[in-house]
Amino acid sequence: MENGNKPNETVSKKSIIFFMLVTNRDTYLASYSIKSYQMLKNCLDNFSWKLIVYMNNLKEKFKEIYVENWRKFDYVEIIDNTKFINIDALIPGNTVKSEEGWSKMIEGKYEPCGVVWTREFRNFQSDYWVTVDADFEILSPQFIVEAFEKLENNKKIIAISDYNDNCHCYDTFSKENIVAMKRYNTWFCIYKKDTQKCRTSHFYYQEIIHGLRLSFDEGAKFQWDLREQFGYEMESVDEKYKRQFIHYGAFSKNNSLDTEKKVYFYRIISILSHKGIMGNRSIIDKIIRTGFRIVHKILFKKTRDERGHLNYHSKLDD
């Protein structure tokens, strides 16, 4: 044969691991997010992929009800950290340290994301590793298809996500003015295997320069070192795809949306305020988005407010 392959020889597919942390606080919403990966089944035919759901100290009630449903999806693999982590050592308000000595507060009775990402990232064996949040939902898959096409066709690009540039802002946690440093957002970030060459942890990191705090959210310092130490390039998802996914935001701090029904209505109103019906620029969709943003602002003020503060205990933890 012209390509040199034997008639029965199959070309091995590159592999992808989507890695999702799920806590008790975002379990209700995670069910929608996990289900949304069904959209990829006919879109990533050139890859072998799976979604690893990392249960971050889920209570037995949720394991019995939700996890059993998640297992029914043939693309889902479950990891239960209660099998190998000392859960009693996770005391909200205490701190954990990275190998560099960077401190991170334990906010709830679950492993901080920087701890898990650092450990699991270094061990993955797939061609691609993708951090995905439990409160990140796929609404249409084209942005993912294009992201992998770019990564396959451009060896210089090492990772893709959407991103926030350096920003002077007020930090509601510390009640200080800070510079939030550039980060390719980790609620959906695709990394090539070569990124494992960087041994920087995924912990939160900060520097004080001339009295001003430079704040690197989880993953940001790792990404900084990928660019500055290794010369890798990272790219952002095209703006035209912004309505093809939704990040509900900081659900690991969730306390008020504590029932299935509350999360159901929150999700519907959030999608309508973000996407509308069709997710396009039509007048009807613009009116729908504007109207439901007003509804969202009125109904979910408490929900937004709790996202801006450390939450050491949630009703959902009990």
C-alpha positions in Angstrom: 0.0 0.0 0.0 1.2 3.5 -0.7 1.1 4.7 2.9 3.2 1.7 4.0 0.5 0.3 6.3 -0.5 -3.3 6.2 -4.1 -4.0 5.1 -5.3 -4.8 8.6 -3.1 -2.3 10.5 -5.0 0.3 12.4 -3.5 3.7 13.2 -3.7 4.3 17.0 -5.7 7.3 18.0 -4.3 10.1 20.3 -5.8 10.0 23.7 -7.6 12.7 25.8 -8.4 12.8 29.5 -11.0 15.4 30.6 -10.5 15.7 34.4 -13.3 17.0 36.6 -13.3 17.6 40.3 -16.7 17.2 42.0 -17.5 18.3 45.6 -20.7 18.0 47.5 -21.4 21.6 46.8 -21.5 21.3 43.0 -22.9 17.7 42.6 -26.3 18.8 41.5 -24.9 20.9 38.7 -22.2 18.4 37.9 -24.9 16.0 36.7 -25.8 18.4 33.9 -22.1 19.0 33.1 -21.2 15.3 32.9 -24.2 14.6 30.6 -23.2 17.4 28.3 -20.0 15.4 27.2 -22.3 13.2 25.2 -22.1 15.9 22.6 -18.5 14.9 21.9 -19.2 11.3 21.1 -19.6 12.0 17.3 -17.2 14.9 17.2 -13.9 13.5 18.4 -13.8 10.4 16.3 -10.1 10.8 15.7 -9.3 10.6 19.4 -9.7 8.1 22.2 -11.2 10.0 25.1 -12.8 9.7 28.5 -14.0 12.0 31.3 -12.5 11.2 34.7 -14.8 12.3 37.5 -12.8 12.8 40.7 -15.1 12.5 43.6 -13.7 15.0 46.2 -15.0 13.5 49.4 -18.6 13.0 48.2 -21.0 12.0 50.9 -22.6 8.5 50.7 -26.0 10.0 49.8 -24.7 11.6 46.6 -22.6 8.5 45.7 -25.7 6.3 45.9 -27.9 8.6 43.8 -25.8 10.5 41.4 -22.6 8.6 41.0 -24.4 5.4 40.0 -26.1 7.4 37.2 -22.8 8.9 36.1 -21.3 5.4 35.7 -24.0 4.6 33.1 -22.2 6.9 30.6 -19.6 4.8 28.8 -17.1 7.7 28.6 -17.0 8.2 32.4 -14.4 6.9 34.8 -14.9 7.4 38.5 -12.1 8.1 41.1 -13.1 8.2 44.8 -10.4 10.0 46.8 -11.8 8.7 50.1 -10.1 5.5 49.2 -6.6 6.9 49.4 -6.7 10.4 51.1 -6.8 11.0 54.8 -10.1 13.0 54.8 -9.8 13.8 58.6 -6.7 15.9 57.8 -8.8 18.2 55.6 -9.7 20.8 58.2 -11.4 23.9 56.8 -9.4 27.0 57.8 -6.1 25.1 57.9 -3.5 25.6 55.2 -1.6 23.2 52.9 1.7 24.0 51.2 3.1 23.2 47.8 6.6 21.9 47.4 7.7 25.4 46.6 6.3 26.5 50.0 3.2 28.4 48.7 0.3 28.3 51.1 -3.4 27.6 50.3 -6.3 27.7 52.7 -8.5 24.6 52.9 -11.9 26.1 52.3 -14.2 23.0 52.7 -13.8 19.4 53.6 -12.3 18.5 50.3 -8.9 18.7 48.7 -8.0 22.1 47.2 -7.9 22.0 43.4 -4.2 23.0 43.3 -3.3 19.9 45.3 -5.2 17.5 43.1 -4.2 19.1 39.8 -0.5 19.1 40.7 -0.5 15.4 41.7 -2.7 14.0 39.0 -1.3 16.2 36.2 2.2 14.8 36.7 0.9 11.2 36.5 -1.4 11.4 33.4 -0.3 9.2 30.4 -2.6 10.6 27.7 -1.6 12.9 24.8 -3.9 15.6 26.2 -5.1 16.5 29.7 -8.0 18.8 30.1 -9.0 20.4 33.4 -12.8 20.9 33.4 -14.9 22.3 36.2 -18.0 20.6 37.6 -19.9 23.9 36.9 -18.7 24.1 33.2 -21.3 22.8 30.7 -20.9 22.2 27.0 -23.8 23.8 25.1 -22.4 23.1 21.6 -19.2 21.1 20.8 -17.7 23.1 17.9 -15.4 25.1 20.0 -13.8 21.9 21.4 -13.4 20.4 17.9 -11.6 23.6 16.7 -9.4 23.7 19.7 -8.0 20.2 19.1 -7.6 20.9 15.4 -5.5 24.0 16.3 -3.4 22.0 18.8 -2.8 19.2 16.2 -1.9 21.5 13.4 0.4 23.9 15.3 3.3 22.5 17.3 4.0 25.8 18.9 0.7 26.0 20.8 0.9 24.0 24.0 -2.5 24.8 25.6 -5.9 26.3 24.8 -8.6 27.8 26.9 -10.4 31.2 27.2 -8.5 33.6 29.3 -8.4 36.7 31.5 -5.6 39.2 31.0 -3.7 41.0 33.7 -6.3 43.2 35.6 -6.2 45.7 38.4 -9.2 44.9 40.6 -10.6 44.8 44.0 -10.3 41.4 45.7 -13.4 40.6 47.8 -11.6 37.9 49.7 -8.7 40.0 51.1 -10.5 43.4 50.6 -7.4 44.7 48.9 -6.7 46.2 45.5 -4.6 43.7 43.5 -3.3 42.8 40.1 -5.0 39.5 39.0 -2.4 38.0 36.7 -3.1 36.6 33.3 -4.6 33.1 33.4 -6.0 30.8 30.8 -9.1 29.7 32.7 -8.9 26.3 34.2 -12.6 25.6 34.1 -11.8 24.3 30.6 -8.1 24.2 29.7 -6.5 21.7 27.2 -2.8 20.9 27.9 -0.5 18.8 25.6 1.6 16.1 27.2 4.8 18.2 26.8 3.5 20.5 29.5 4.6 17.9 32.0 8.1 19.1 31.5 7.2 22.1 33.7 7.4 21.0 37.4 5.7 24.1 38.8 2.8 23.3 41.0 -0.8 24.4 40.2 -1.1 26.2 43.6 -2.2 29.7 44.1 0.8 32.0 44.2 1.4 35.7 45.0 4.2 38.3 44.9 4.3 41.7 46.5 6.0 44.4 44.3 6.1 48.0 45.5 3.3 47.2 48.0 1.0 45.8 45.3 0.0 42.2 45.3 0.4 40.2 42.1 -2.1 37.4 42.4 -1.8 34.2 40.4 -4.9 32.1 40.7 -4.6 28.3 40.7 -2.8 27.2 37.6 -1.7 30.7 36.6 1.9 30.5 37.9 2.2 27.1 36.2 1.1 28.6 32.9 3.4 31.6 33.4 6.4 29.3 33.7 5.2 27.3 30.6 5.5 30.6 28.7 8.5 32.3 30.3 10.7 29.3 31.1 9.9 27.0 28.3 8.8 29.5 25.6 5.5 27.7 24.9 2.6 29.5 23.4 -1.0 29.3 24.7 -4.1 30.4 22.7 -7.6 31.5 23.6 -10.8 30.0 22.3 -12.2 32.3 19.5 -14.7 34.9 20.9 -17.3 33.7 18.4 -17.7 30.5 20.4 -18.5 32.2 23.7 -22.1 31.0 23.7 -21.2 27.4 23.1 -20.3 26.8 26.7 -21.2 28.2 30.1 -19.2 28.5 33.3 -21.6 29.0 36.2 -18.8 30.1 38.4 -17.3 29.2 41.8 -19.8 26.5 42.7 -17.4 25.0 45.2 -18.5 27.9 47.4 -22.2 27.1 46.9 -24.5 27.2 49.9 -27.8 28.7 48.9 -28.6 26.5 45.9 -29.0 23.4 48.1 -31.7 21.4 46.3 -32.1 19.8 42.9 -35.0 22.1 42.1 -33.1 25.3 43.0 -30.2 24.2 40.8 -32.6 23.3 37.9 -34.1 26.8 37.8 -30.8 28.5 38.4 -29.3 26.6 35.4 -32.2 27.4 33.0 -32.2 31.1 33.9 -28.4 31.2 33.6 -28.4 29.6 30.2 -31.1 31.9 28.9 -29.3 35.0 30.2 -26.0 33.8 28.6 -27.1 32.2 25.4 -30.7 33.0 24.7 -32.5 30.3 22.7 -30.4 29.9 19.6 -27.2 31.5 20.8 -26.9 34.0 17.9 -27.2 37.7 17.3 -30.8 37.8 16.4 -33.0 40.5 17.9 -35.1 37.9 19.6 -32.1 36.3 21.3 -30.7 39.7 22.4 -34.1 40.5 24.0 -34.2 37.1 25.7 -30.7 37.4 27.0 -31.3 41.0 28.3 -34.5 40.0 30.0 -33.2 37.0 31.7 -30.0 38.8 32.9 -32.4 41.1 34.8 -34.2 38.1 36.2 -30.9 36.5 37.2 -29.7 39.6 38.9 -32.8 39.9 40.9 -33.3 36.3 41.9 -29.7 35.2 42.6 -28.1 38.1 44.4 -27.4 35.9 47.4 -25.9 33.3 45.2 -23.5 35.8 43.6 -22.6 37.4 46.9 -21.5 34.1 48.5 -19.1 33.5 45.5 -17.0 36.4 46.7 -16.2 35.1 50.1 -14.5 32.1 51.6 -17.0 29.5 52.7 -15.7 27.1 55.3 -19.0 25.3 55.6 -21.9 24.7 53.3 -25.3 23.1 54.1 -24.4 20.7 51.3 -21.4 19.4 53.2 -23.7 17.8 55.9 
